[in-house]
Amino acid sequence: MSLPVDYIPVLIQVAVAFAFSVVTLIGSAMLGSRVHGKVKDDTFECGIAYEGDARSPFSIKYFLTAILFVLFDIEIIFFYPYALNVREFGVEGFLAVLTFISIFLIGFFYVVKRGALNWEK
């Protein structure tokens, strides 16, 4: 059973993150450059002159692969707490992880069956 006092470190972390965000936004607005012009607003990329429009079309497969990579990569992170406490969780924890893995694999097989990872299609 957790007590309200157990959440103090979490609240401190949230407060620090919020304060950092606010200070960064205000600081960048106050210290940032206010000079605008053709040269200042021009795109600069490593000293190489840009070519064409920045809105050139990309294949949807590129974005789909990137999103799926992030999705499956984040799901793997959830195995870390289980790996740290594998002995404490016992059989109930093992069954919970098996359920998680089965849902994870169902999603993966669905993605493979739909051909989302087939680049040539």
Buried (B, 14 or more C-beta within 10 A) or exposed (E): EEEEEEEEEEEEEEEEEEEEEEEEEEEEEEEEEEEEEEEEEEEEEEEEEEEEEEEEEEEEBEEBBEEBEEEEEEBEEEEEEBEEEEEEBEEEBEEEBEEBEEEBEEBBEEBEEEEBBEEEE
